[in-house]
């Protein structure tokens, strides 16, 4: 089969690789659509932390936002999975440790992460092996574009829940990228008053095109505007501290973005303002809820996808080369069969 393989910093190719064979407890998925995200770009550039910690190594087959159709099943897997449209969890715990057994398999020390950690191959390929326990069926109302947005949507849903968003919440989202906009959409679906802070006019204009009237830069954000919760969905080193400064006393700050360098948060401010600060690692626990949001139409993130390309174009996307004709939508999808 064909697969996109990153062989070193800034070097990748579409290669013919052996097709996967389902092992015990696994299925093979014919990939219908896969998303490209910031983690994938970090693997391509060589900046991804796992490359330096030993949790990942070149060559690597990336891609962890996906949907597809089950085409083969392992000997012990129910054949009713055959032909079903699915997506799945990125985080694959060992299943035996105390974290896995307590429902925290996404924090398992020995976990695989599809297309990211431990050498498990990713979804920028025609086929993908997945443990059956990680699968989530997709209803017919969730098309390929929505299916490949379930994983980032699961992250955003967990962020919204960590921020304790209700209809009375005034929420500030830092970073109008894919996760930031998904967070904004899900929070808005709960009735929250959503504000977005960005750096450039184009991304903020795109946010407004989605219906978000409250968009700001750091220079024009009113000093007297208060927020019940603040979400940092950026990779900026200074914004974790900014989030704490701007949240109301007794409020909540949620961190899902990762800076390349350590960032400073004044713990005195957390204590003296009685602020709850939460980190969100993955979509685990948020996938089923996200599928329901998409299936019912409560949230429609399809406008976030600028275009869908083939495997041969993935390197340009990862390098940040995209034509202006694609517009300002932040997400690019890949159809591995193009």
C-alpha positions as CSV (number, residue, x, y, z in Angstrom):
1,X,0.0,0.0,0.0
2,X,1.0,3.7,-0.3
3,X,2.0,5.6,2.8
4,X,3.4,9.0,3.6
5,X,6.7,8.5,5.5
6,X,8.8,11.2,7.2
7,X,12.4,10.0,7.0
8,X,14.1,13.0,8.6
9,X,13.7,16.7,9.4
10,X,12.2,18.3,6.2
11,X,12.4,15.0,4.3
12,X,9.4,12.8,3.4
13,X,8.1,10.7,0.6
14,X,5.1,8.6,-0.5
15,X,6.4,5.0,-0.4
16,X,5.1,1.5,-1.1
17,X,5.0,-0.3,2.3
18,X,3.7,-3.7,3.3
19,X,0.0,-3.7,3.9
20,X,-1.0,-4.3,7.6
21,X,-2.3,-7.6,8.8
22,X,-4.7,-7.7,11.7
23,X,-3.3,-9.2,14.9
24,X,-5.3,-10.5,17.8
25,X,-7.8,-7.8,18.9
26,X,-7.2,-5.6,15.9
27,X,-8.9,-4.5,12.7
28,X,-7.7,-2.9,9.5
29,X,-9.3,0.3,8.4
30,X,-9.3,1.6,4.8
31,X,-8.6,5.2,5.5
32,X,-11.2,7.5,4.1
33,X,-9.8,10.9,5.3
34,X,-7.0,12.1,7.6
35,X,-6.3,15.4,9.1
36,X,-2.9,17.2,9.3
37,X,-2.2,19.0,12.6
38,X,0.6,20.9,14.4
39,X,2.0,17.7,15.9
40,X,2.5,16.3,12.4
41,X,4.2,19.5,11.3
42,X,6.6,19.2,14.3
43,X,7.6,15.7,13.3
44,X,8.3,17.0,9.8
45,X,10.4,19.9,11.1
46,X,12.2,17.8,13.7
47,X,10.9,19.9,16.6
48,X,8.6,17.3,18.1
49,X,9.6,16.6,21.7
50,X,9.1,12.8,21.3
51,X,12.0,12.7,18.8
52,X,14.3,14.0,21.5
53,X,12.9,11.9,24.4
54,X,13.2,8.6,22.5
55,X,9.4,8.1,22.4
56,X,9.5,8.4,18.6
57,X,12.1,8.0,15.9
58,X,12.5,8.4,12.1
59,X,11.3,7.0,9.8
60,X,7.8,7.7,11.1
61,X,4.3,7.4,9.5
62,X,2.2,10.2,10.9
63,X,-1.5,10.9,11.1
64,X,-3.8,10.5,14.1
65,X,-7.0,12.4,13.0
66,X,-8.8,9.9,10.7
67,X,-11.9,8.0,9.7
68,X,-12.4,5.0,7.4
69,X,-14.1,1.7,6.8
70,X,-13.2,-1.6,8.5
71,X,-12.0,-4.0,5.8
72,X,-10.4,-6.8,7.8
73,X,-10.7,-8.1,11.4
74,X,-8.4,-10.2,13.6
75,X,-9.3,-13.8,14.3
76,X,-11.0,-13.0,17.6
77,X,-12.8,-9.8,16.5
78,X,-16.6,-9.8,15.8
79,X,-17.1,-9.8,12.1
80,X,-19.9,-7.4,12.5
81,X,-17.2,-4.7,12.4
82,X,-16.6,-5.4,8.7
83,X,-17.8,-2.6,6.5
84,X,-18.5,-0.2,9.3
85,X,-17.4,3.4,9.2
86,X,-15.3,4.3,12.2
87,X,-12.9,6.6,13.8
88,X,-10.8,5.8,16.9
89,X,-8.8,6.9,19.9
90,X,-5.2,7.9,19.3
91,X,-4.0,6.8,22.7
92,X,-3.5,3.0,23.1
93,X,-2.8,2.0,26.6
94,X,-1.4,-1.4,27.7
95,X,-4.7,-2.3,29.3
96,X,-3.1,-3.8,32.4
97,X,-1.5,-1.1,34.4
98,X,-3.3,0.9,37.2
99,X,-3.8,3.9,35.0
100,X,-5.5,1.8,32.2
101,X,-7.6,-0.1,34.7
102,X,-8.8,3.2,36.3
103,X,-9.9,4.6,33.0
104,X,-6.8,6.7,32.3
105,X,-5.4,4.6,29.5
106,X,-4.4,7.8,27.7
107,X,-1.8,8.4,30.5
108,X,-0.4,4.8,30.4
109,X,3.4,5.0,30.6
110,X,3.7,2.2,28.0
111,X,1.1,3.6,25.6
112,X,1.3,3.7,21.9
113,X,-0.1,6.8,20.1
114,X,-1.2,6.3,16.6
115,X,1.1,8.1,14.2
116,X,3.0,9.6,17.1
117,X,4.5,7.4,19.8
118,X,6.1,4.0,20.0
119,X,6.2,3.3,16.3
120,X,2.5,2.7,15.8
121,X,1.9,3.6,12.1
122,X,-0.3,6.6,11.3
123,X,-3.3,7.3,9.1
124,X,-1.5,9.1,6.2
125,X,-1.7,5.8,4.4
126,X,-4.2,3.7,2.5
127,X,-4.7,1.4,5.5
128,X,-4.3,1.6,9.3
129,X,-4.2,-1.1,12.0
130,X,-6.3,-0.2,15.1
131,X,-7.2,-2.2,18.2
132,X,-10.9,-2.9,18.2
133,X,-11.2,-1.4,21.7
134,X,-10.2,2.0,20.3
135,X,-12.9,2.1,17.7
136,X,-15.9,4.5,17.6
137,X,-18.6,3.8,15.0
138,X,-19.7,6.7,12.9
139,X,-23.4,7.3,11.9
140,X,-24.3,8.1,8.4
141,X,-24.9,11.7,9.3
142,X,-21.1,12.1,10.1
143,X,-19.4,12.3,6.7
144,X,-15.7,11.9,5.9
145,X,-14.8,15.5,6.7
146,X,-16.6,15.4,10.1
147,X,-15.2,11.9,10.8
148,X,-11.6,13.2,10.5
149,X,-12.5,16.1,12.8
150,X,-13.7,13.9,15.6
151,X,-10.2,13.6,17.2
152,X,-9.5,17.3,17.4
153,X,-13.1,17.9,18.4
154,X,-12.7,15.4,21.2
155,X,-9.8,17.5,22.5
156,X,-11.9,20.6,22.3
157,X,-14.9,19.0,24.1
158,X,-12.6,18.0,26.9
159,X,-11.3,21.5,27.1
160,X,-14.9,22.9,27.3
161,X,-15.8,20.4,30.0
162,X,-12.6,21.3,32.0
163,X,-13.5,25.0,31.7
164,X,-16.9,24.1,33.2
165,X,-18.7,26.1,30.4
166,X,-22.4,26.8,30.8
167,X,-24.8,29.2,29.2
168,X,-23.7,31.9,31.8
169,X,-20.0,31.6,31.0
170,X,-18.0,34.3,29.4
171,X,-15.1,32.4,27.8
172,X,-11.8,33.7,26.3
173,X,-10.1,31.4,23.8
174,X,-6.5,32.2,23.0
175,X,-5.6,31.1,19.5
176,X,-8.1,30.9,16.6
177,X,-6.6,27.7,15.2
178,X,-8.4,24.4,14.8
179,X,-8.5,23.5,18.5
180,X,-9.3,27.1,19.5
181,X,-12.2,27.3,17.0
182,X,-13.6,23.9,17.8
183,X,-13.5,24.9,21.5
184,X,-15.3,28.1,20.6
185,X,-17.9,26.3,18.6
186,X,-18.7,23.7,21.3
187,X,-18.8,26.4,24.0
188,X,-21.1,28.5,21.8
189,X,-23.4,25.4,21.4
190,X,-23.7,25.4,25.2
191,X,-24.8,29.1,25.1
192,X,-21.6,30.6,26.3
193,X,-20.4,34.1,25.3
194,X,-17.3,33.3,23.4
195,X,-14.4,35.7,22.8
196,X,-11.3,34.8,20.7
197,X,-7.9,36.4,20.9
198,X,-5.5,36.1,17.9
199,X,-2.4,37.7,16.4
200,X,-3.4,38.5,12.8
201,X,-6.4,40.1,11.0
202,X,-6.9,37.2,8.6
203,X,-7.5,34.5,11.3
204,X,-9.7,36.8,13.3
205,X,-11.7,37.7,10.2
206,X,-12.2,33.9,9.6
207,X,-13.4,33.5,13.2
208,X,-15.9,36.3,12.6
209,X,-17.1,34.6,9.4
210,X,-18.1,31.6,11.6
211,X,-20.3,33.9,13.7
212,X,-17.9,34.9,16.5
213,X,-18.4,38.6,16.9
214,X,-16.0,39.1,19.8
215,X,-12.5,38.9,18.4
216,X,-9.5,40.7,19.7
217,X,-5.7,41.1,19.6
218,X,-3.7,41.5,22.8
219,X,-3.5,45.3,21.9
220,X,-7.2,45.9,21.8
221,X,-8.6,43.5,24.4
222,X,-10.4,45.8,26.9
223,X,-8.6,45.8,30.2
224,X,-11.9,45.8,32.1
225,X,-13.4,42.8,30.3
226,X,-13.6,39.9,32.7
227,X,-13.7,36.2,31.8
228,X,-15.1,33.2,33.8
229,X,-12.7,30.9,32.0
230,X,-9.7,31.2,29.7
231,X,-8.4,28.6,27.3
232,X,-4.8,28.6,26.0
233,X,-4.8,26.8,22.6
234,X,-1.6,28.4,21.4
235,X,2.1,27.6,21.4
236,X,3.1,31.0,22.7
237,X,5.4,31.0,25.7
238,X,3.8,34.2,27.3
239,X,0.2,33.3,27.0
240,X,-0.1,30.7,29.9
241,X,0.7,33.5,32.3
242,X,-1.6,35.9,30.4
243,X,-4.4,33.5,30.8
244,X,-4.1,33.5,34.6
245,X,-3.9,37.3,34.7
246,X,-7.1,37.6,32.6
247,X,-9.3,35.1,34.3
248,X,-11.7,36.2,37.0
249,X,-11.0,35.2,40.6
250,X,-12.5,31.7,41.2
251,X,-12.4,31.0,37.5
252,X,-10.8,28.3,35.4
253,X,-7.8,28.2,33.1
254,X,-7.4,25.3,30.7
255,X,-4.1,24.6,28.8
256,X,-4.1,22.5,25.7
257,X,-1.4,24.3,23.6
258,X,2.3,23.5,24.1
259,X,5.1,26.0,23.8
260,X,8.5,24.9,22.5
261,X,10.1,26.4,25.6
262,X,9.0,26.3,29.2
263,X,6.4,29.0,30.0
264,X,6.0,30.9,33.3
265,X,2.9,30.8,35.4
266,X,2.9,32.7,38.7
267,X,1.5,30.2,41.2
268,X,0.9,33.1,43.6
269,X,-1.7,34.4,41.2
270,X,-3.4,30.9,41.1
271,X,-3.6,30.8,44.9
272,X,-4.5,34.4,45.6
273,X,-7.2,34.3,42.9
274,X,-8.4,30.8,43.8
275,X,-8.0,29.8,40.2
276,X,-8.4,26.2,38.9
277,X,-5.8,25.3,36.2
278,X,-6.3,22.2,34.1
279,X,-4.2,20.5,31.4
280,X,-5.8,18.5,28.6
281,X,-3.6,15.9,26.8
282,X,-5.8,14.1,24.4
283,X,-9.3,13.5,23.0
284,X,-9.7,10.3,25.0
285,X,-13.0,10.5,26.8
286,X,-14.3,13.1,24.4
287,X,-14.8,11.1,21.2
288,X,-18.3,9.8,21.7
289,X,-19.6,13.1,22.8
290,X,-18.1,14.8,19.8
291,X,-19.6,12.3,17.4
292,X,-23.0,13.1,18.9
293,X,-22.5,16.8,18.6
294,X,-21.6,16.4,14.9
295,X,-24.4,13.9,14.2
296,X,-27.1,16.1,15.6
297,X,-25.8,19.2,13.9
298,X,-25.3,21.0,17.2
299,X,-21.7,21.7,16.0
300,X,-20.6,21.8,12.3
301,X,-16.9,22.3,12.0
302,X,-16.6,21.5,8.3
303,X,-15.9,25.2,7.4
304,X,-12.6,24.8,9.3
305,X,-11.3,22.6,6.5
306,X,-9.6,24.6,3.8
307,X,-9.1,21.8,1.3
308,X,-8.4,18.1,0.9
309,X,-5.2,17.0,-0.9
310,X,-3.6,13.7,-1.8
311,X,-0.6,12.0,-0.1
312,X,1.9,13.6,-2.6
313,X,0.9,17.1,-1.4
314,X,1.2,16.4,2.3
315,X,4.9,17.5,2.5
316,X,4.0,21.0,1.2
317,X,1.2,21.2,3.8
318,X,3.5,20.2,6.6
319,X,6.1,22.7,5.5
320,X,3.5,25.5,5.6
321,X,3.3,26.0,1.9
322,X,-0.3,26.6,1.0
323,X,-1.8,28.8,-1.8
324,X,-3.7,31.9,-0.9
325,X,-6.7,30.4,-2.8
326,X,-7.3,28.0,0.1
327,X,-8.3,30.9,2.3
328,X,-7.9,31.2,6.0
329,X,-9.5,28.0,7.2
330,X,-6.9,26.3,9.5
331,X,-7.3,22.6,8.7
332,X,-6.1,20.6,5.7
333,X,-7.3,17.0,5.1
334,X,-5.7,14.2,3.2
335,X,-7.4,11.6,1.1
336,X,-4.8,8.8,1.0
337,X,-6.3,7.3,-2.1
338,X,-5.8,10.3,-4.3
